Protein backbone atom coordinates (compact mmCIF):
# COMPACT_ATOMS: atom_id res chain seq x y z
CA UNK A 1 0.00 0.00 0.00
CA UNK A 2 2.83 2.43 0.76
CA UNK A 3 4.37 1.90 -2.69
CA UNK A 4 1.04 2.82 -4.23
CA UNK A 5 0.87 5.98 -2.12
CA UNK A 6 4.37 6.98 -3.21
CA UNK A 7 3.53 6.47 -6.86
CA UNK A 8 0.26 8.39 -6.52
CA UNK A 9 2.03 11.24 -4.73
CA UNK A 10 4.67 11.49 -7.46
CA UNK A 11 1.97 11.51 -10.12
CA UNK A 12 -0.01 14.22 -8.33
CA UNK A 13 3.11 16.37 -7.91
CA UNK A 14 4.06 16.13 -11.59
CA UNK A 15 0.50 16.70 -12.80
CA UNK A 16 0.16 19.63 -10.41
CA UNK A 17 3.36 21.14 -11.77
CA UNK A 18 2.06 20.72 -15.30
CA UNK A 19 -1.14 22.46 -14.28
CA UNK A 20 0.68 25.37 -12.64
CA UNK A 21 3.50 25.78 -15.17
CA UNK A 22 1.63 24.76 -18.32
CA UNK A 23 2.06 27.53 -20.85
CA UNK A 24 -1.13 26.69 -22.73
CA UNK A 25 -4.68 25.81 -21.84
CA UNK A 26 -4.23 22.37 -23.42
CA UNK A 27 -1.47 21.53 -20.93
CA UNK A 28 -3.71 22.48 -18.03
CA UNK A 29 -6.57 20.47 -19.49
CA UNK A 30 -4.40 17.35 -19.76
CA UNK A 31 -3.11 17.91 -16.21
CA UNK A 32 -6.65 18.02 -14.84
CA UNK A 33 -7.48 14.85 -16.76
CA UNK A 34 -4.41 13.12 -15.31
CA UNK A 35 -5.29 14.27 -11.78
CA UNK A 36 -8.81 12.92 -12.20
CA UNK A 37 -7.47 9.60 -13.47
CA UNK A 38 -5.13 9.35 -10.48
CA UNK A 39 -8.01 10.14 -8.12
CA UNK A 40 -10.24 7.50 -9.71
CA UNK A 41 -7.53 4.85 -9.50
CA UNK A 42 -6.83 5.76 -5.86
CA UNK A 43 -10.53 5.42 -5.07
CA UNK A 44 -10.65 1.98 -6.69
CA UNK A 45 -7.64 0.81 -4.68
CA UNK A 46 -9.20 2.25 -1.53
CA UNK A 47 -12.43 0.38 -2.29
CA UNK A 48 -10.54 -2.89 -2.63
CA UNK A 49 -8.47 -2.36 0.51
CA UNK A 50 -11.38 -1.27 2.70
CA UNK A 51 -13.96 -3.52 1.10
CA UNK A 52 -16.40 -0.65 0.59
CA UNK A 53 -18.31 -0.81 -2.69
CA UNK A 54 -19.51 2.78 -2.44
CA UNK A 55 -16.06 4.00 -3.47
CA UNK A 56 -16.40 2.09 -6.74
CA UNK A 57 -19.69 3.84 -7.48
CA UNK A 58 -18.20 7.24 -6.73
CA UNK A 59 -15.12 6.45 -8.85
CA UNK A 60 -17.31 5.42 -11.77
CA UNK A 61 -19.38 8.60 -11.50
CA UNK A 62 -16.25 10.75 -11.29
CA UNK A 63 -14.75 9.04 -14.34
CA UNK A 64 -17.94 9.61 -16.33
CA UNK A 65 -18.15 13.28 -15.34
CA UNK A 66 -14.47 13.77 -16.16
CA UNK A 67 -14.90 12.19 -19.58
CA UNK A 68 -17.89 14.35 -20.42
CA UNK A 69 -16.08 17.48 -19.18
CA UNK A 70 -13.05 16.76 -21.36
CA UNK A 71 -15.24 16.17 -24.42
CA UNK A 72 -17.13 19.41 -23.80
CA UNK A 73 -13.90 21.38 -23.31
CA UNK A 74 -12.46 19.85 -26.46
CA UNK A 75 -15.52 20.82 -28.46
CA UNK A 76 -15.47 24.31 -26.96
CA UNK A 77 -11.82 24.86 -27.90
CA UNK A 78 -12.29 23.37 -31.34
CA UNK A 79 -14.82 26.04 -32.17
N, C-alpha and C positions, 0 to 999 in steps of 0.2 A: 504494500500500500504506500510506503514512503517513497519508493521509486516512482510510482505514478504521480504522487504529489510534486516531486521534483520536476518531472517532465512537464506537468501541467503549469507549474510556476514559470519555468523557462519559456514555454509557449506563450503564456499571458504577458510576460515581460517583453518579448520580442514583438508580439502583435500590438501591445500598447505603445511601444516605441514607433512602430510603423504608423500607428494612428496619430501620434503626436507629431512626428517628424515628416510624415508623408507630404510631399510637395503638391500632390494633386488630390482631387476629390476621389478619384478611382482608388488610390492607395488607401485612403481612409475607409472606403467602402469595403475593400478586401479585408482590411484589418478588423472591422466590425464583424464580418462574416466568419473570420477565423476565430475571433473571441467567442462568438455564438457557438461555433462547432466545438470548441474546447469546453464550454459550459455544458453543452448537451452531453458530450462524452463523460464529463465528470459526474453529471447527474445519473447517467446509466451505471457507472461504476459504483456510485453511492447506493443506488437501488439494489445492486447485486450484493454489496457488502452488508447493508443493513436489512435486506430482505423486505423492503418496502416497495410495493408495486406502484404507489402513487407517484414516485419519482420518475418512473418510466412514462406515465401519462403526461406529466409536466414536461419532460424532455421531448416527447413527441409533439406536443403542442408548440413548444418553443422552436423546434426545428421547422415546423410548418409555417409559423409566423415569420421566421427568419427567411425562409425560402421565398415567401410571397413578398416580403419587404425588399429583398434583393432584386426580384423580377420587376417590381414597381419602380425602384430606383433606376434600374437599367433602362426601362422604357422611358422614364422621365428624362434621363440624360441623352438618350438616343434622339429624342425630339418628338 
